[in-house]
Amino acid sequence: MSIEILVPSLPESVADATLSTWHKQAGDFVIKDENLVDLETDKIVLEVPAPASGILSEIFQQEGAIVTSGKIIAKIEIKEASDTENTLSNEVSSETTPHSPAVRRLIQETNINPQDILGSGKKGRLTKADVLDYIEKSQKPEPVVAPQQTVQPTVTADAIKPPPGNAKVSAHFRPEQRVPMTRLRAKVAERLLQAQQNAAMLTTFNEVNMQSVIDLRNQYKDRFLEKHNVKLGFMSFFIKASIEALKKYPAINASIDDNDIIYHGYYDMGIAVSTPRGLIVPVLRDADQLDFAGIEQSIFEYGNKARDGHLSYEDLTGGTFTITNGGIFGSMLSTPILNPPQCAILGMHAIKERAVVENGEIIIRPIMYLALSYDHRLVDGKEAVQFLMTIKECLEAPAHLLLNI
């Protein structure tokens, strides 16, 4: 008896997917629910599990193929497994939980036993962070971390080195390497170009003294972690401050649809995240209904899902306003690009000690530069400046956020 492996139903508005990575070869014995292949879409990677245990008898679509929903990609022959296969199946199903592609590659590359690692994911599932923490604690010399198969290819060092040995190298040796864009990178490129072509984009800047937020965070971070089991970061302060500013200036939370302006009466905050696959923007829905702990917990969960490649299409759609933090990479100042159809995006940057004047005296303070890029067709410069001033006030006097004043 044979079972056809079909491309699952793709998310709405996704026409097709790229067959990214086969984890099994024709002739391999597979176990029910074991991931067979990864499918890459514009936003997420979908896993195709085995519907039953058996032999993967045929593979009809190779890596790199473009496939649509319902297309046959492989076939499994259902046969009576031998005692060895049954034993293997029982061991795998009883001792392990199917791992994500990133976790599997890390385990293979570092040659470690997953049974030695305590998983922190759902039902004890291993996450990429669990494996990396285990490698670091084991103090293995320079562990090799394998990138996800869907990482945007880059030029390797070997590709641009001259020939080895004593071979004579031409003075005009100018190596190049051509690699295809991943679907996500191509989609990001398309949307960024769309944002520049279809919006009158402008950026305004301000600076904020982060001393009050830092003091408040340092004072309560241990109690916060103990009570809520999640760390208190800076992002929750910025989300809260942004929501207060959006309530005062609703045009910045709006979008343009042809000749209409859509004012959103809710606050779905997009948080730009850099992943090995590229930039993605998971959305915190109804963020105004969340307290600090709820925001930090949501960000933590999205971070884990992003690392493991388990973000759903719904996690990445919608959003009325976006915040991006280039400061984690050391950026001092930048002009973030709009995330259409949103009309504004806030850029956070690195906190640096700077000399400022207070009451006629020069004092060292931790300063962060803020950047608000906005669509000038909908948002006036005055609103943009006042929006940043509101965020500045909320962060320099956090009582605004805590007392709702």
C-alpha positions as CSV (number, residue, x, y, z in Angstrom):
1,M,0.0,0.0,0.0
2,S,1.3,3.4,-0.9
3,I,0.5,6.9,0.3
4,E,1.0,10.1,-1.6
5,I,2.7,13.0,0.1
6,L,1.0,16.2,-0.9
7,V,1.9,19.9,-0.5
8,P,-0.3,21.1,2.4
9,S,-2.8,23.9,2.0
10,L,-0.7,27.1,1.9
11,P,-1.7,30.3,3.8
12,E,-4.2,32.6,2.2
13,S,-2.5,34.9,-0.4
14,V,0.4,32.5,-0.8
15,A,0.3,31.1,-4.3
16,D,3.2,28.7,-4.2
17,A,6.3,27.6,-2.2
18,T,9.8,26.6,-2.8
19,L,10.8,23.0,-1.9
20,S,13.8,23.9,0.4
21,T,15.3,20.8,2.0
22,W,14.6,17.1,1.9
23,H,15.5,15.5,5.3
24,K,15.0,12.0,3.9
25,Q,16.2,10.2,0.7
26,A,14.3,7.7,-1.4
27,G,14.6,4.3,0.2
28,D,14.8,5.7,3.8
29,F,12.6,4.3,6.5
30,V,10.4,7.2,7.9
31,I,8.4,7.4,11.1
32,K,4.9,8.8,11.3
33,D,4.9,12.6,12.0
34,E,8.7,12.8,11.3
35,N,9.5,15.9,9.2
36,L,10.2,14.9,5.6
37,V,10.8,18.2,3.8
38,D,10.8,22.0,4.4
39,L,8.7,24.3,2.2
40,E,9.8,28.0,2.1
41,T,7.2,30.7,1.4
42,D,7.6,34.5,1.4
43,K,7.3,34.6,5.2
44,I,7.6,31.2,6.9
45,V,9.0,27.7,6.5
46,L,6.4,24.9,6.5
47,E,7.3,21.4,7.6
48,V,5.7,18.4,5.8
49,P,5.4,15.4,8.2
50,A,5.1,11.8,7.2
51,P,1.5,10.7,7.4
52,A,2.5,7.2,8.3
53,S,5.5,5.0,9.0
54,G,7.0,3.2,6.0
55,I,9.6,3.5,3.2
56,L,10.0,6.7,1.3
57,S,9.8,5.0,-2.1
58,E,9.8,7.9,-4.5
59,I,10.6,11.6,-4.5
60,F,8.9,13.5,-7.4
61,Q,10.0,17.1,-6.6
62,Q,13.6,18.0,-5.9
63,E,15.1,20.8,-3.8
64,G,14.5,24.2,-5.4
65,A,11.2,23.1,-7.2
66,I,8.3,25.5,-7.1
67,V,5.2,23.7,-5.8
68,T,1.5,24.6,-5.2
69,S,-1.1,23.3,-2.7
70,G,-2.1,19.6,-3.3
71,K,0.9,18.8,-5.6
72,I,2.3,15.3,-5.2
73,I,6.0,15.5,-4.0
74,A,6.7,12.0,-2.8
75,K,5.3,8.5,-2.0
76,I,5.5,6.3,1.0
77,E,5.2,2.5,0.9
78,I,3.5,1.1,3.9
79,K,5.1,-2.2,4.8
80,E,5.5,-4.4,7.8
81,A,8.6,-3.0,9.5
82,S,11.2,-5.5,10.6
83,D,11.9,-6.0,14.3
84,T,14.9,-3.6,14.0
85,E,12.8,-1.0,12.4
86,N,10.1,-1.4,15.0
87,T,12.6,-1.1,17.8
88,L,14.1,2.0,16.1
89,S,10.6,3.5,15.7
90,N,9.7,2.8,19.3
91,E,13.0,4.3,20.6
92,V,12.6,7.5,18.5
93,S,9.0,8.0,19.4
94,S,9.4,7.3,23.1
95,E,12.7,9.1,23.7
96,T,12.6,12.1,21.5
97,T,10.3,14.6,20.1
98,P,10.6,15.6,16.5
99,H,13.1,18.5,16.3
100,S,13.0,21.6,14.2
101,P,15.3,21.9,11.2
102,A,17.6,24.2,13.0
103,V,17.9,21.9,16.0
104,R,18.5,18.9,13.8
105,R,21.3,20.6,11.9
106,L,23.0,21.8,15.1
107,I,22.9,18.3,16.6
108,Q,24.3,16.8,13.4
109,E,27.1,19.3,13.0
110,T,28.2,19.3,16.6
111,N,27.8,15.5,17.0
112,I,26.0,15.7,20.4
113,N,23.4,13.5,21.9
114,P,20.1,15.3,22.1
115,Q,19.1,13.0,25.1
116,D,21.8,14.9,27.2
117,I,19.9,18.2,26.8
118,L,16.9,19.3,28.8
119,G,14.4,20.9,26.4
120,S,12.6,24.1,27.4
121,G,10.0,24.0,24.6
122,K,6.5,22.8,24.6
123,K,6.2,19.2,25.9
124,G,10.0,19.2,26.6
125,R,10.9,19.9,22.9
126,L,14.4,21.1,22.3
127,T,14.9,24.6,21.0
128,K,17.9,26.0,19.2
129,A,18.7,28.1,22.3
130,D,18.7,24.9,24.4
131,V,21.3,23.3,22.1
132,L,23.5,26.4,21.9
133,D,23.4,26.8,25.7
134,Y,24.4,23.2,26.1
135,I,27.3,23.6,23.6
136,E,28.5,26.7,25.5
137,K,28.3,25.1,28.9
138,S,30.1,22.1,27.6
139,Q,33.0,24.4,26.6
140,K,33.6,22.6,23.4
141,P,36.2,24.4,21.3
142,E,34.6,26.4,18.6
143,P,31.4,24.5,18.0
144,V,30.2,24.6,14.4
145,V,26.7,26.1,14.2
146,A,25.0,25.1,11.0
147,P,22.9,27.8,9.4
148,Q,19.3,27.0,8.5
149,Q,19.0,25.7,4.9
150,T,16.9,28.7,4.1
151,V,19.5,31.3,5.1
152,Q,20.2,33.8,2.4
153,P,23.4,32.5,0.6
154,T,26.4,34.7,1.0
155,V,29.8,34.8,-0.7
156,T,32.1,32.3,1.1
157,A,35.7,33.1,1.9
158,D,36.9,30.1,-0.2
159,A,35.1,31.5,-3.2
160,I,37.2,34.6,-3.3
161,K,40.6,33.2,-2.3
162,P,43.3,32.8,-4.9
163,P,44.2,29.3,-6.0
164,P,46.2,27.3,-3.3
165,G,49.9,26.4,-3.6
166,N,52.4,28.1,-5.8
167,A,50.1,28.6,-8.7
168,K,50.6,31.9,-10.3
169,V,47.7,34.3,-9.7
170,S,46.8,36.8,-12.4
171,A,46.9,40.4,-11.4
172,H,43.4,40.7,-12.7
173,F,42.0,37.9,-10.4
174,R,38.5,39.2,-9.5
175,P,36.4,36.4,-8.2
176,E,32.6,36.5,-8.1
177,Q,29.9,34.2,-6.8
178,R,26.3,34.3,-8.0
179,V,23.7,33.0,-5.5
180,P,19.9,33.1,-5.8
181,M,17.8,35.2,-3.5
182,T,15.7,33.3,-1.0
183,R,11.9,33.9,-1.3
184,L,11.9,35.9,1.9
185,R,14.8,38.1,0.8
186,A,13.1,38.7,-2.6
187,K,9.8,39.6,-0.8
188,V,11.6,42.0,1.5
189,A,13.3,43.6,-1.5
190,E,9.9,44.0,-3.2
191,R,8.2,45.6,-0.2
192,L,11.1,48.0,0.5
193,L,11.0,49.2,-3.1
194,Q,7.3,49.5,-2.9
195,A,7.6,51.6,0.2
196,Q,10.0,54.0,-1.4
197,Q,8.0,54.3,-4.6
198,N,4.5,54.5,-3.2
199,A,5.0,56.8,-0.2
200,A,6.2,60.3,0.5
201,M,8.6,59.0,3.1
202,L,10.3,61.4,5.5
203,T,12.2,60.9,8.8
204,T,12.4,63.0,11.9
205,F,14.7,62.5,14.9
206,N,14.9,63.1,18.6
207,E,16.9,61.9,21.6
208,V,15.8,60.5,24.9
209,N,17.5,60.3,28.2
210,M,17.2,56.6,29.3
211,Q,18.4,57.1,32.9
212,S,14.9,56.9,34.4
213,V,14.0,53.7,32.5
214,I,17.4,52.1,33.3
215,D,17.0,53.0,37.0
216,L,13.5,51.6,37.1
217,R,14.5,48.5,35.3
218,N,17.5,47.8,37.5
219,Q,15.4,48.3,40.7
220,Y,12.7,45.9,39.7
221,K,14.1,43.5,37.2
222,D,14.8,40.7,39.7
223,R,11.4,40.9,41.3
224,F,9.8,41.1,37.8
225,L,11.6,37.9,36.7
226,E,10.7,36.1,39.8
227,K,7.0,36.9,39.6
228,H,6.5,36.7,35.8
229,N,9.2,34.3,34.8
230,V,10.3,36.6,32.0
231,K,13.0,39.3,31.9
232,L,12.1,43.0,31.9
233,G,13.5,44.5,28.8
234,F,13.5,48.0,27.1
235,M,11.1,47.0,24.4
236,S,8.0,46.9,26.6
237,F,8.7,50.5,27.7
238,F,8.9,51.6,24.1
239,I,5.7,49.7,23.1
240,K,3.8,51.3,26.0
241,A,5.2,54.8,25.2
242,S,4.4,54.3,21.5
243,I,0.8,53.3,22.3
244,E,0.3,56.4,24.4
245,A,1.7,58.5,21.5
246,L,-0.5,56.7,18.9
247,K,-3.6,57.5,21.0
248,K,-2.8,61.2,20.9
249,Y,-1.9,61.2,17.2
250,P,-4.2,58.6,15.5
251,A,-3.0,59.5,12.0
252,I,0.3,57.7,12.8
253,N,-1.7,54.5,13.5
254,A,-3.6,54.8,10.3
255,S,-3.1,53.6,6.7
256,I,-4.0,54.7,3.2
257,D,-6.2,52.7,0.9
258,D,-6.5,54.4,-2.5
259,N,-8.2,57.7,-1.7
260,D,-9.4,56.6,1.7
261,I,-7.7,56.9,5.1
262,I,-8.3,53.9,7.5
263,Y,-8.0,54.9,11.1
264,H,-7.4,51.9,13.3
265,G,-9.1,51.8,16.7
266,Y,-6.7,49.1,17.9
267,Y,-3.0,48.8,18.3
268,D,-1.3,45.9,16.6
269,M,2.4,46.5,17.1
270,G,4.9,45.0,14.7
271,I,8.3,44.2,16.2
272,A,11.0,43.9,13.5
273,V,13.2,40.8,14.1
274,S,16.4,39.8,12.3
275,T,16.6,36.1,11.7
276,P,19.0,33.9,9.7
277,R,16.4,33.9,6.9
278,G,16.1,37.7,6.9
279,L,13.9,40.4,8.4
280,I,10.5,39.4,9.7
281,V,7.9,41.4,11.6
282,P,5.8,39.4,14.1
283,V,2.7,41.3,15.4
284,L,1.6,41.8,19.0
285,R,-2.2,42.1,18.6
286,D,-4.1,44.5,20.9
287,A,-0.9,45.5,22.5
288,D,-2.7,48.2,24.5
289,Q,-4.5,45.4,26.4
290,L,-1.3,43.9,27.6
291,D,0.7,44.9,30.7
292,F,4.5,44.9,30.8
293,A,4.6,41.2,31.7
294,G,2.2,40.3,28.9
295,I,4.3,42.3,26.3
296,E,7.6,40.8,27.5
297,Q,6.1,37.3,27.5
298,S,4.8,37.7,23.9
299,I,8.1,39.0,22.7
300,F,9.9,36.1,24.4
301,E,7.5,33.6,22.8
302,Y,7.9,35.2,19.3
303,G,11.7,35.1,19.7
304,N,11.6,31.3,20.4
305,K,9.3,30.7,17.5
306,A,11.4,32.8,15.2
307,R,14.6,30.9,16.2
308,D,12.9,27.5,15.7
309,G,11.3,28.5,12.4
310,H,7.8,28.0,13.9
311,L,6.2,31.4,13.3
312,S,2.9,31.0,11.5
313,Y,1.7,33.2,8.7
314,E,-0.9,34.7,11.0
315,D,1.9,35.8,13.4
316,L,3.4,37.9,10.6
317,T,0.3,39.5,9.0
318,G,-1.4,42.8,9.9
319,G,0.1,45.4,12.2
320,T,-0.8,49.1,12.4
321,F,2.6,50.4,13.6
322,T,6.2,48.9,13.7
323,I,9.1,49.3,16.0
324,T,12.6,48.3,14.9
325,N,15.7,48.2,17.1
326,G,18.9,48.6,15.3
327,G,20.6,49.3,18.6
328,I,21.1,45.7,19.3
329,F,23.6,45.6,16.4
330,G,25.3,48.8,17.5
331,S,23.5,51.3,15.2
332,M,23.7,54.8,16.4
333,L,21.3,56.4,13.9
334,S,19.3,55.3,10.9
335,T,16.3,56.0,8.8
336,P,13.9,53.0,9.0
337,I,11.8,52.2,5.9
338,L,8.1,51.9,6.1
339,N,6.3,48.6,6.4
340,P,3.4,49.0,3.9
341,P,0.5,49.7,4.3
342,Q,1.5,51.2,7.6
343,C,2.3,54.9,7.5
344,A,5.0,55.1,10.2
345,I,7.8,53.1,11.8
346,L,9.9,53.9,15.0
347,G,13.6,53.2,15.0
348,M,15.4,52.6,18.3
349,H,19.2,52.8,18.5
350,A,22.1,52.1,20.8
351,I,22.2,53.7,24.2
352,K,25.4,55.7,24.6
353,E,26.8,57.8,27.4
354,R,26.9,61.4,26.2
355,A,27.6,64.8,27.7
356,V,24.3,66.8,28.2
357,V,23.6,70.1,29.8
358,E,21.2,70.0,32.8
359,N,20.6,73.2,34.9
360,G,23.7,74.8,33.4
361,E,26.0,71.8,34.2
362,I,27.5,69.2,31.9
363,I,26.5,65.7,33.0
364,I,27.0,62.3,31.5
365,R,23.7,60.6,30.6
366,P,22.7,57.4,28.7
367,I,21.2,58.8,25.5
368,M,19.3,57.0,22.7
369,Y,18.5,58.6,19.4
370,L,15.0,57.9,18.1
371,A,13.9,58.0,14.4
372,L,10.4,58.2,13.1
373,S,9.9,57.5,9.4
374,Y,6.4,58.4,8.2
375,D,4.3,58.9,5.1
376,H,4.1,62.6,4.6
377,R,0.9,62.1,2.5
378,L,-1.0,61.3,5.7
379,V,1.2,62.6,8.6
380,D,2.3,66.2,8.9
381,G,5.7,67.1,10.2
382,K,4.2,68.7,13.3
383,E,2.4,65.5,14.3
384,A,5.6,63.5,13.7
385,V,7.6,65.8,16.0
386,Q,5.0,65.8,18.7
387,F,4.7,62.0,18.5
388,L,8.4,61.7,19.2
389,M,8.1,64.3,22.0
390,T,5.3,62.2,23.6
391,I,7.5,59.1,23.5
392,K,10.4,61.1,25.0
393,E,8.2,62.4,27.8
394,C,6.9,58.9,28.6
395,L,10.4,57.4,28.8
396,E,12.1,60.2,30.7
397,A,9.3,60.1,33.3
398,P,8.0,56.5,33.3
399,A,5.2,57.5,35.8
400,H,3.3,58.6,32.7
401,L,3.1,54.9,31.7
402,L,2.5,53.5,35.1
403,L,-0.2,56.0,36.2
404,N,-1.8,56.5,32.7
405,I,-1.4,60.3,32.8
